Amino acid sequence: MFDYLVIGAGFAGATIAERLAAHAGKRVLVCDKRPHIGGNAFDYYDEHGILIHKYGPHIFHTNSAEVFRYLSRFTDWRPYQHRVKASVDGQIVPIPINLDTINQLYGTRFTSLELESFFASVAEPRSPIKTSEDVIVNRVGRELYEKFFRNYTRKQWGMDPSELDASVTARVPVRTNRDDRYFTDTYQSMPLLGYTKMFERMLHHPNIHILLNSDYREIKTLVPHRNLIYTGPVDEYFDYCFGKLPYRSLRFEWETRDVPVAQQSPVVNFPNDHLYTRVTEFKYLSGQEHPKTTLVYEYPTDEGDPYYPVPTSANAALYAKYQALADATPDVQFLGRLGTYKYYNMDQVVAQALAQYAKMAGVPRREIAAA
């Protein structure tokens, strides 16, 4: 008899399983339908010996000291600050848009103050801010919106930004200085030996058992357990009784080149050219030294594994129905991006799992990550 059956071995499942086992002394069975742990953060060495992320680049960043301290139990870190460029008008320029982006793109010599005035002169004020289009046009006007955001968003989401919640493009800032970092969080690092090694350490506990290549429907029937924690798609758990929640997925094309470095930055976005949205070169992320390099091209699609909940008002209303069902199912806890239909970053998923465990254990949250 297991105290807990945890469905999913990604960040949500691994975090709460580790706390249940190590902090509360519970017997936990972690199940996953895939042949590996780590969820979408799973990484491995490809046939050329290059460390790659199977499901696209995962960059760790957080402002939460609690989350960083907790994960630091299971990995050393490689300092890493992510930088992205975009292919626009035949040039490779920094993204998020900053002072150098504009000066390079237009051949200007703006200062930071002058750039703020420029943005104000081209902005199209929108009130209230409801959509992803509103966010960008309100800040930098239509021309930059068309160059950097509109077509990229159409490819990524299969929808026009005017149809998407403001939260999508609000994730990408616009700057008037030369800061070309994609994120400005306090903690920005990559697991020194990769994400999979970190997950292995999280789940390496005598109270934790792992079952891969398994269907949770069969497991929850066949394996005796007292409690269930579910991190898969919430609509799937309830047999799509209200219809399917929309997700976007990705198709990957891999390329290995006989050169040490292939592109100018870890990621290059392609807002207006090609069917793919971006190209990632993994050696930048890992710091690995290797005579060859591996890149991945990302093609967004509606088919495949669920990656990104689609943030629209209609989908929020549909999820609310499933959330009501989840709230009325007290013997099951729903966690993670899929379990709560939220576009969470990795650190947010860890924080959610730690908070849920604190609630279940009835102890102050500040004690959870420290103990």
PAKENU-479083 format. One record per atom (N, C-alpha, C): x, y, z. Coordinates in steps of 0.2 Angstrom, whole numbers, padded with zeros to 4 digits, always signed. Example, Ala and Ser with C-alpha at 12.3 -4.5 7.8 and 13.67 -1.06 7.14 Angstrom:
REM residues 2
+0066-0028+0039/+0062-0022+0039/+0066-0016+0039/+0064-0011+0035/+0068-0005+0036/+0064+0000+0039/
END
This chain:
REM residues 371
+0004-0006+0000/+0000+0000+0000/+0004+0006+0000/+0003+0010-0005/+0007+0017-0005/+0003+0022-0002/+0006+0027+0001/+0002+0033+0004/+0000+0037-0001/+0004+0038-0006/+0003+0043-0012/+0004+0039-0019/+0000+0040-0023/+0001+0039-0030/+0002+0046-0034/+0008+0047-0037/+0009+0053-0040/+0009+0052-0048/+0005+0055-0051/+0005+0054-0059/+0009+0060-0062/+0014+0058-0065/+0018+0063-0068/+0025+0064-0065/+0031+0063-0068/+0037+0064-0065/+0041+0070-0068/+0037+0075-0069/+0040+0082-0071/+0041+0086-0065/+0042+0092-0065/+0043+0097-0059/+0038+0096-0054/+0032+0096-0056/+0026+0096-0051/+0027+0089-0047/+0027+0084-0051/+0026+0077-0048/+0033+0076-0044/+0038+0077-0047/+0045+0076-0043/+0045+0080-0037/+0044+0086-0037/+0044+0090-0031/+0040+0088-0025/+0033+0087-0027/+0029+0085-0021/+0030+0078-0019/+0033+0073-0024/+0035+0066-0022/+0041+0067-0017/+0046+0071-0019/+0052+0071-0014/+0050+0074-0008/+0046+0079-0007/+0044+0081+0000/+0040+0076+0004/+0035+0073+0000/+0031+0068+0004/+0036+0063+0007/+0040+0060+0003/+0045+0055+0005/+0050+0057+0010/+0054+0063+0008/+0059+0065+0013/+0057+0069+0019/+0052+0073+0018/+0050+0077+0024/+0044+0074+0028/+0040+0070+0025/+0034+0067+0028/+0035+0060+0030/+0040+0057+0026/+0041+0049+0027/+0036+0045+0024/+0032+0048+0019/+0027+0044+0016/+0030+0039+0010/+0026+0034+0009/+0028+0029+0003/+0025+0032-0003/+0028+0033-0008/+0026+0036-0014/+0028+0032-0020/+0023+0031-0025/+0024+0028-0031/+0023+0034-0036/+0028+0035-0040/+0028+0040-0046/+0027+0037-0052/+0022+0038-0056/+0021+0035-0063/+0021+0040-0068/+0024+0038-0074/+0024+0042-0080/+0023+0038-0086/+0019+0041-0091/+0018+0037-0097/+0024+0037-0101/+0028+0041-0100/+0034+0042-0105/+0039+0037-0102/+0045+0035-0106/+0050+0031-0104/+0055+0034-0099/+0054+0040-0097/+0059+0044-0093/+0056+0048-0088/+0060+0050-0083/+0058+0055-0078/+0060+0062-0081/+0057+0067-0078/+0059+0074-0080/+0054+0078-0084/+0049+0075-0086/+0044+0078-0090/+0047+0081-0096/+0045+0087-0098/+0047+0091-0103/+0054+0094-0102/+0057+0094-0096/+0063+0096-0095/+0069+0091-0096/+0067+0085-0098/+0071+0079-0099/+0077+0081-0104/+0083+0080-0102/+0089+0081-0107/+0093+0074-0107/+0097+0074-0112/+0101+0068-0113/+0106+0069-0118/+0111+0065-0119/+0116+0065-0124/+0114+0062-0130/+0114+0066-0136/+0112+0063-0142/+0118+0058-0145/+0117+0056-0151/+0121+0051-0154/+0128+0054-0155/+0129+0061-0155/+0135+0064-0156/+0139+0066-0149/+0135+0064-0144/+0138+0066-0137/+0137+0073-0135/+0132+0076-0138/+0130+0083-0136/+0124+0083-0132/+0124+0086-0126/+0118+0087-0121/+0113+0091-0124/+0107+0088-0125/+0101+0092-0128/+0095+0091-0124/+0090+0095-0125/+0084+0095-0122/+0079+0092-0127/+0076+0086-0125/+0072+0083-0130/+0066+0086-0132/+0063+0091-0127/+0057+0094-0129/+0058+0102-0129/+0064+0104-0132/+0065+0111-0133/+0068+0114-0127/+0071+0120-0128/+0075+0123-0123/+0072+0124-0116/+0075+0123-0111/+0072+0124-0104/+0077+0128-0100/+0076+0135-0099/+0080+0139-0096/+0078+0141-0089/+0082+0139-0084/+0080+0140-0077/+0081+0148-0075/+0076+0151-0072/+0077+0157-0070/+0071+0158-0064/+0073+0162-0059/+0068+0163-0054/+0070+0169-0050/+0065+0172-0047/+0066+0177-0042/+0065+0174-0035/+0063+0168-0034/+0061+0165-0028/+0067+0162-0025/+0069+0164-0019/+0075+0161-0015/+0073+0154-0013/+0067+0154-0011/+0064+0147-0009/+0065+0142-0014/+0063+0143-0020/+0063+0138-0025/+0071+0137-0027/+0075+0142-0028/+0082+0141-0029/+0085+0137-0024/+0084+0138-0018/+0087+0135-0012/+0085+0127-0012/+0078+0126-0013/+0076+0119-0013/+0079+0115-0019/+0079+0118-0025/+0082+0114-0031/+0090+0113-0030/+0093+0118-0026/+0100+0117-0025/+0102+0111-0021/+0097+0108-0018/+0099+0102-0014/+0101+0096-0019/+0098+0097-0025/+0099+0091-0030/+0103+0093-0036/+0106+0099-0036/+0111+0100-0042/+0115+0106-0040/+0121+0106-0043/+0126+0112-0043/+0123+0116-0049/+0125+0122-0050/+0123+0126-0055/+0128+0129-0059/+0127+0130-0065/+0131+0133-0070/+0128+0140-0071/+0132+0146-0069/+0129+0152-0070/+0127+0153-0078/+0122+0156-0079/+0120+0156-0086/+0114+0162-0087/+0116+0167-0091/+0111+0172-0093/+0109+0171-0100/+0102+0170-0101/+0100+0168-0108/+0099+0175-0112/+0102+0174-0118/+0101+0179-0123/+0098+0176-0130/+0094+0180-0133/+0090+0178-0139/+0091+0184-0144/+0091+0182-0150/+0091+0187-0156/+0085+0185-0160/+0083+0190-0164/+0078+0189-0169/+0080+0191-0176/+0078+0187-0181/+0080+0188-0188/+0074+0193-0191/+0076+0199-0192/+0071+0204-0194/+0074+0209-0199/+0070+0209-0205/+0073+0214-0210/+0080+0212-0212/+0081+0206-0212/+0088+0204-0215/+0094+0205-0210/+0092+0207-0204/+0097+0208-0198/+0095+0203-0192/+0101+0202-0189/+0100+0198-0182/+0101+0203-0177/+0095+0204-0173/+0095+0209-0168/+0093+0207-0161/+0094+0210-0156/+0093+0208-0149/+0085+0208-0148/+0083+0203-0145/+0076+0202-0142/+0076+0200-0135/+0072+0203-0130/+0068+0208-0131/+0070+0215-0134/+0066+0219-0137/+0068+0225-0140/+0071+0229-0135/+0077+0232-0137/+0081+0236-0132/+0084+0242-0136/+0088+0246-0133/+0091+0252-0137/+0095+0250-0143/+0099+0244-0142/+0103+0242-0148/+0099+0239-0153/+0093+0236-0152/+0089+0233-0157/+0086+0239-0161/+0084+0244-0159/+0081+0250-0163/+0087+0253-0166/+0092+0255-0163/+0098+0258-0167/+0101+0254-0172/+0101+0248-0171/+0104+0243-0177/+0098+0243-0182/+0092+0242-0181/+0087+0241-0186/+0086+0247-0190/+0086+0253-0187/+0084+0259-0191/+0090+0263-0192/+0096+0261-0190/+0102+0265-0191/+0102+0272-0187/+0099+0272-0181/+0098+0278-0177/+0104+0278-0172/+0104+0283-0168/+0109+0284-0163/+0105+0286-0156/+0100+0284-0155/+0096+0286-0149/+0099+0285-0143/+0098+0289-0138/+0100+0287-0131/+0094+0284-0128/+0095+0282-0122/+0089+0279-0118/+0083+0284-0118/+0085+0290-0116/+0079+0295-0115/+0076+0296-0122/+0080+0297-0127/+0077+0298-0134/+0073+0292-0136/+0075+0286-0134/+0071+0280-0136/+0065+0280-0133/+0064+0282-0127/+0058+0282-0123/+0053+0287-0127/+0056+0293-0129/+0052+0297-0133/+0050+0295-0140/+0054+0291-0143/+0052+0287-0149/+0047+0283-0148/+0047+0278-0143/+0042+0274-0142/+0035+0277-0140/+0035+0283-0137/+0029+0287-0135/+0026+0290-0142/+0031+0291-0146/+0028+0295-0153/+0025+0290-0157/+0027+0283-0157/+0024+0278-0161/+0019+0274-0158/+0018+0274-0151/+0013+0270-0148/+0006+0272-0150/+0002+0267-0150/-0005+0268-0151/-0009+0266-0144/-0011+0271-0140/-0013+0270-0134/-0020+0265-0134/-0020+0260-0130/-0026+0256-0129/-0028+0256-0122/-0034+0256-0121/-0037+0256-0114/-0044+0253-0115/-0046+0248-0111/-0041+0244-0107/-0037+0239-0111/-0031+0237-0108/-0027+0232-0111/-0030+0225-0110/-0032+0222-0115/-0036+0215-0115/-0032+0210-0119/-0029+0211-0124/-0026+0206-0129/-0019+0207-0129/-0016+0202-0132/-0008+0202-0133/-0007+0208-0138/-0011+0209-0143/-0010+0215-0148/-0010+0221-0144/-0015+0222-0139/-0015+0228-0135/-0009+0230-0132/-0006+0225-0129/+0000+0226-0125/+0006+0229-0129/+0007+0226-0135/+0013+0228-0139/+0011+0235-0142/+0006+0236-0146/+0004+0242-0149/+0004+0248-0144/+0001+0246-0139/+0001+0252-0134/+0008+0254-0131/+0013+0250-0132/+0019+0251-0129/+0024+0254-0135/+0024+0251-0141/+0029+0252-0146/+0026+0253-0153/+0019+0253-0153/+0016+0255-0160/+0016+0249-0164/+0013+0250-0170/+0011+0245-0175/+0017+0242-0179/+0021+0246-0181/+0027+0244-0185/+0031+0239-0182/+0033+0240-0175/+0037+0235-0172/+0033+0229-0170/+0027+0230-0168/+0022+0225-0167/+0022+0220-0173/+0022+0223-0179/+0022+0219-0185/+0028+0215-0186/+0034+0219-0185/+0041+0216-0186/+0042+0210-0182/+0041+0211-0175/+0043+0206-0170/+0038+0202-0167/+0032+0204-0167/+0027+0200-0163/+0021+0196-0167/+0018+0200-0171/+0012+0197-0174/+0013+0190-0177/+0017+0190-0182/+0018+0184-0186/+0021+0178-0181/+0026+0180-0177/+0028+0175-0172/+0023+0172-0168/+0018+0176-0165/+0013+0174-0161/+0008+0170-0165/+0007+0172-0171/+0002+0168-0176/+0005+0161-0177/+0012+0160-0178/+0015+0154-0179/+0015+0150-0172/+0016+0153-0167/+0017+0150-0160/+0010+0147-0158/+0005+0151-0159/-0002+0150-0156/-0007+0148-0161/-0006+0149-0167/-0011+0147-0172/-0016+0152-0172/-0015+0158-0169/-0020+0163-0168/-0017+0170-0168/-0021+0175-0170/-0019+0182-0170/-0018+0184-0163/-0013+0189-0162/-0012+0191-0155/-0019+0195-0153/-0023+0197-0157/-0029+0201-0155/-0034+0196-0152/-0033+0189-0153/-0037+0184-0150/-0035+0181-0144/-0028+0183-0142/-0025+0180-0136/-0025+0185-0130/-0025+0182-0124/-0025+0186-0118/-0018+0190-0118/-0019+0195-0114/-0013+0200-0114/-0007+0197-0111/-0008+0191-0107/-0002+0188-0103/+0003+0185-0108/+0001+0184-0114/+0006+0180-0118/+0012+0185-0120/+0010+0191-0123/+0016+0196-0125/+0018+0200-0119/+0014+0200-0114/+0016+0204-0108/+0023+0200-0105/+0024+0194-0106/+0029+0190-0104/+0036+0193-0107/+0036+0196-0112/+0042+0199-0116/+0042+0206-0115/+0047+0209-0111/+0048+0216-0110/+0050+0220-0116/+0050+0226-0115/+0053+0231-0120/+0057+0236-0116/+0063+0237-0118/+0068+0240-0114/+0071+0246-0117/+0073+0251-0114/+0076+0257-0117/+0083+0258-0115/+0086+0252-0112/+0093+0252-0111/+0096+0247-0115/+0103+0245-0114/+0106+0240-0118/+0106+0233-0115/+0102+0232-0110/+0102+0225-0107/+0099+0220-0112/+0103+0216-0114/+0101+0211-0119/+0099+0204-0116/+0099+0203-0110/+0097+0197-0107/+0089+0196-0108/+0088+0190-0109/+0080+0188-0110/+0077+0189-0103/+0080+0187-0098/+0077+0187-0091/+0081+0191-0087/+0078+0194-0082/+0081+0199-0077/+0081+0196-0070/+0078+0190-0069/+0077+0187-0063/+0084+0187-0058/+0083+0186-0052/+0088+0186-0047/+0093+0180-0048/+0090+0174-0049/+0093+0168-0050/+0092+0166-0057/+0098+0165-0061/+0098+0163-0067/+0104+0158-0068/+0102+0151-0069/+0107+0146-0069/+0105+0140-0073/+0109+0136-0075/+0107+0129-0078/+0110+0124-0073/+0106+0118-0072/+0109+0113-0069/+0116+0110-0072/+0121+0110-0067/+0127+0109-0070/+0128+0103-0074/+0125+0097-0072/+0125+0091-0075/+0119+0089-0079/+0114+0094-0080/+0108+0093-0084/+0102+0092-0079/+0096+0093-0082/+0090+0092-0078/+0089+0085-0076/+0090+0080-0081/+0089+0073-0079/+0093+0071-0073/+0099+0073-0072/+0103+0071-0066/+0100+0074-0060/+0097+0081-0061/+0094+0084-0055/+0088+0080-0053/+0084+0078-0058/+0078+0074-0056/+0079+0067-0053/+0085+0064-0056/+0087+0058-0053/+0088+0058-0045/+0091+0064-0043/+0093+0065-0036/+0087+0067-0032/+0082+0070-0035/+0076+0072-0032/+0072+0066-0030/+0072+0061-0035/+0068+0055-0034/+0072+0049-0031/+0078+0050-0029/+0082+0045-0027/+0081+0044-0019/+0076+0041-0017/+0074+0040-0010/+0071+0033-0009/+0073+0030-0003/+0070+0024-0002/+0062+0023-0001/+0059+0029+0000/+0052+0029+0000/+0048+0030-0007/+0053+0032-0012/+0050+0033-0018/+0051+0027-0023/+0046+0025-0026/+0046+0020-0032/+0044+0023-0038/+0047+0021-0044/+0045+0024-0050/+0043+0019-0055/+0038+0021-0059/+0035+0016-0064/+0034+0020-0070/+0038+0019-0075/+0038+0022-0082/+0034+0018-0087/+0032+0021-0092/+0029+0018-0098/+0022+0015-0095/+0019+0019-0091/+0013+0017-0088/+0007+0021-0089/+0001+0018-0089/-0005+0022-0090/-0008+0023-0083/-0009+0029-0081/-0012+0030-0074/-0019+0027-0073/-0023+0026-0078/-0029+0024-0077/-0029+0016-0075/-0024+0013-0077/-0023+0006-0075/-0020+0006-0068/-0015+0010-0067/-0011+0010-0061/-0015+0012-0055/-0020+0017-0056/-0024+0019-0050/-0029+0014-0048/-0030+0009-0053/-0035+0004-0052/-0031-0002-0049/-0025-0003-0051/-0022-0010-0049/-0017-0009-0043/-0015-0003-0042/-0010-0002-0036/-0014+0001-0030/-0014-0002-0025/-0017+0001-0019/-0013+0007-0016/-0017+0012-0015/-0015+0019-0013/-0020+0023-0009/-0018+0027-0005/-0023+0031-0001/-0024+0038-0004/-0020+0041-0007/-0021+0047-0010/-0018+0048-0017/-0021+0052-0021/-0018+0053-0028/-0017+0060-0029/-0011+0061-0033/-0009+0068-0035/-0008+0067-0042/-0011+0072-0046/-0012+0071-0053/-0009+0077-0057/-0004+0076-0061/-0001+0082-0064/-0002+0082-0072/-0006+0077-0074/-0007+0077-0081/-0013+0082-0083/-0015+0082-0090/-0021+0086-0092/-0027+0085-0088/-0030+0090-0085/-0036+0090-0081/-0042+0088-0085/-0042+0090-0091/-0048+0087-0095/-0048+0080-0096/-0042+0077-0097/-0041+0070-0098/-0043+0066-0092/-0041+0069-0086/-0043+0065-0080/-0051+0064-0080/-0055+0069-0082/-0062+0069-0082/-0065+0067-0088/-0061+0063-0092/-0063+0060-0099/-0066+0065-0103/-0064+0071-0103/-0066+0077-0108/-0073+0078-0108/-0076+0077-0102/-0083+0078-0101/-0086+0084-0104/-0082+0090-0103/-0085+0096-0106/-0081+0098-0113/-0078+0093-0115/-0074+0095-0122/-0066+0095-0120/-0062+0095-0125/-0055+0096-0124/-0053+0103-0123/-0048+0104-0118/-0045+0110-0118/-0040+0111-0123/-0039+0116-0127/-0034+0117-0132/-0027+0118-0129/-0023+0115-0132/-0016+0116-0131/-0012+0117-0138/-0006+0120-0137/-0002+0120-0143/+0004+0115-0141/+0006+0112-0146/+0012+0107-0146/+0018+0110-0150/+0023+0106-0151/+0029+0107-0155/+0031+0101-0159/+0033+0102-0165/+0037+0097-0168/+0044+0099-0169/+0049+0095-0168/+0056+0097-0168/+0060+0094-0174/+0064+0097-0177/+0069+0095-0182/+0076+0096-0179/+0080+0091-0179/+0086+0091-0176/+0092+0092-0182/+0097+0095-0180/+0103+0096-0185/+0109+0096-0181/+0114+0092-0183/+0121+0092-0180/+0125+0094-0186/+0129+0099-0184/+0134+0102-0189/+0141+0101-0187/+0146+0100-0191/+0153+0099-0190/+0157+0105-0189/+0154+0110-0185/+0157+0116-0183/+0156+0117-0175/+0161+0120-0172/+0160+0121-0164/+0154+0126-0163/+0152+0131-0167/+0147+0135-0165/+0144+0137-0172/+0137+0137-0172/+0133+0138-0178/+0130+0145-0179/+0128+0148-0173/+0124+0154-0173/+0126+0159-0168/+0124+0165-0169/+0127+0171-0164/+0124+0170-0157/+0119+0167-0156/+0116+0167-0149/+0113+0160-0148/+0112+0159-0141/+0108+0152-0140/+0102+0151-0144/+0098+0156-0144/+0092+0155-0148/+0091+0161-0153/+0089+0160-0159/+0087+0165-0164/+0080+0164-0166/+0076+0169-0165/+0069+0169-0167/+0068+0171-0174/+0063+0168-0177/+0061+0170-0184/+0054+0172-0184/+0052+0178-0183/+0045+0180-0183/+0042+0180-0190/+0046+0182-0195/+0042+0183-0202/+0045+0178-0207/+0050+0174-0206/+0053+0170-0211/+0052+0162-0208/+0051+0158-0213/+0051+0151-0212/+0044+0149-0208/+0043+0142-0208/+0038+0139-0204/+0040+0138-0196/+0046+0138-0195/+0048+0137-0188/+0048+0144-0185/+0048+0143-0178/+0048+0150-0174/+0055+0152-0172/+0059+0146-0170/+0066+0148-0167/+0070+0142-0168/+0077+0144-0167/+0082+0139-0168/+0086+0139-0162/+0087+0134-0158/+0091+0133-0152/+0098+0130-0153/+0103+0132-0151/+0110+0129-0151/+0111+0127-0144/+0111+0121-0142/+0111+0118-0135/+0118+0119-0131/+0124+0119-0135/+0130+0120-0132/+0131+0127-0128/+0127+0132-0130/+0127+0138-0126/+0124+0137-0119/+0119+0133-0119/+0115+0132-0113/+0119+0128-0108/+0123+0123-0110/+0126+0118-0106/+0134+0120-0105/+0136+0124-0109/+0143+0126-0109/+0148+0120-0111/+0145+0115-0114/+0149+0109-0116/+0154+0111-0122/+0160+0108-0121/+0165+0109-0127/+0165+0103-0131/+0164+0104-0137/+0163+0099-0142/+0164+0101-0149/+0168+0097-0153/+0169+0100-0160/+0163+0100-0164/+0158+0097-0163/+0151+0098-0166/+0146+0102-0162/+0141+0103-0166/+0135+0107-0162/+0129+0104-0165/+0124+0104-0160/+0117+0102-0162/+0112+0107-0161/+0108+0108-0166/+0103+0113-0166/+0096+0110-0166/+0091+0113-0164/+0084+0111-0165/+0080+0117-0168/+0075+0115-0173/+0071+0119-0176/+0064+0118-0173/+0060+0123-0171/+0054+0122-0168/+0048+0124-0172/+0043+0119-0173/+0037+0120-0177/+0031+0119-0173/+0028+0125-0171/+0022+0124-0167/+0016+0120-0171/+0012+0117-0167/+0007+0113-0170/+0001+0112-0165/-0005+0110-0168/-0010+0108-0163/-0010+0101-0161/-0006+0097-0165/-0006+0090-0164/+0001+0088-0159/+0000+0083-0155/+0006+0081-0151/+0005+0082-0144/+0010+0081-0140/+0009+0081-0133/+0007+0089-0131/+0003+0089-0126/+0001+0096-0124/+0007+0100-0120/+0008+0105-0123/+0014+0109-0120/+0011+0116-0117/+0008+0120-0121/+0006+0126-0119/-0002+0127-0119/-0005+0128-0113/-0012+0130-0113/-0013+0136-0117/-0018+0137-0120/-0020+0142-0125/-0024+0148-0121/-0021+0153-0119/-0024+0158-0115/-0029+0163-0118/-0036+0160-0119/-0041+0165-0121/-0047+0165-0116/-0051+0169-0117/-0057+0170-0112/-0061+0163-0113/-0062+0161-0119/-0066+0155-0120/-0063+0149-0116/-0057+0148-0117/-0053+0143-0114/-0053+0143-0106/-0053+0149-0104/-0053+0150-0097/-0060+0148-0094/-0065+0150-0098/-0072+0148-0095/-0072+0140-0096/-0069+0137-0101/-0070+0130-0101/-0066+0127-0095/-0060+0129-0094/-0056+0127-0088/-0060+0128-0082/-0063+0133-0081/-0067+0134-0075/-0072+0128-0073/-0075+0125-0078/-0079+0120-0077/-0075+0114-0074/-0069+0113-0077/-0065+0107-0075/-0062+0109-0068/-0061+0115-0067/-0058+0117-0060/-0064+0115-0055/-0070+0117-0056/-0075+0115-0052/-0076+0108-0050/-0075+0104-0055/-0075+0097-0054/-0069+0095-0050/-0063+0097-0051/-0057+0096-0047/-0058+0098-0040/-0061+0104-0039/-0062+0106-0032/-0067+0101-0029/-0071+0098-0032/-0076+0093-0030/-0074+0086-0029/-0067+0085-0030/-0064+0079-0030/-0059+0079-0025/-0060+0079-0018/-0055+0081-0013/-0050+0076-0012/-0051+0070-0015/-0046+0064-0014/-0041+0065-0019/-0041+0069-0024/-0036+0070-0029/-0034+0078-0029/-0027+0078-0029/-0024+0085-0030/-0021+0086-0037/-0023+0092-0040/-0021+0093-0047/-0016+0098-0047/-0010+0097-0050/-0004+0101-0050/-0001+0102-0057/+0003+0108-0058/+0007+0108-0063/+0003+0112-0069/+0007+0113-0074/+0004+0117-0080/-0002+0114-0083/-0002+0107-0084/-0007+0103-0087/-0013+0102-0082/-0011+0101-0075/-0016+0100-0070/-0020+0105-0068/-0018+0112-0069/-0021+0118-0068/-0022+0122-0074/-0020+0120-0080/-0021+0124-0086/-0019+0131-0085/-0012+0131-0083/-0009+0138-0082/-0002+0138-0086/-0001+0143-0089/+0005+0144-0093/+0011+0146-0088/+0013+0141-0084/+0018+0142-0078/+0025+0141-0081/+0030+0145-0078/+0037+0143-0079/+0039+0137-0074/+0045+0135-0075/+0047+0129-0071/+0047+0131-0064/+0050+0137-0062/+0050+0139-0055/+0043+0140-0052/+0038+0142-0056/+0032+0143-0053/+0028+0136-0052/+0030+0131-0056/+0027+0124-0055/+0030+0122-0048/+0037+0123-0047/+0040+0120-0041/+0037+0124-0035/+0036+0130-0035/+0033+0134-0030/+0026+0132-0029/+0022+0130-0034/+0015+0128-0033/+0015+0121-0029/+0020+0117-0031/+0020+0110-0028/+0022+0111-0020/+0027+0115-0019/+0029+0116-0012/+0024+0119-0008/+0020+0124-0011/+0014+0127-0007/+0009+0122-0006/+0008+0117-0011/+0002+0112-0010/+0005+0107-0005/+0011+0105-0004/+0013+0101+0001/+0013+0104+0008/+0015+0111+0008/+0014+0114+0015/+0007+0114+0017/+0002+0115+0012/-0005+0115+0014/-0007+0108+0017/-0005+0102+0013/-0007+0096+0015/-0003+0094+0021/+0003+0096+0022/+0006+0094+0029/+0004+0098+0035/+0001+0104+0033/-0001+0108+0039/+0005+0111+0042/+0010+0113+0039/+0016+0117+0042/+0017+0123+0038/+0020+0128+0041/+0022+0134+0037/+0026+0133+0031/+0024+0136+0026/+0028+0135+0020/+0035+0136+0020/+0037+0141+0024/+0044+0143+0025/+0049+0137+0027/+0045+0132+0031/+0049+0127+0034/+0050+0121+0028/+0046+0121+0023/+0045+0116+0018/+0052+0115+0015/+0054+0120+0011/+0060+0120+0007/+0067+0119+0011/+0066+0121+0018/+0072+0122+0022/+0073+0115+0025/+0068+0111+0026/+0069+0105+0030/+0071+0099+0026/
END
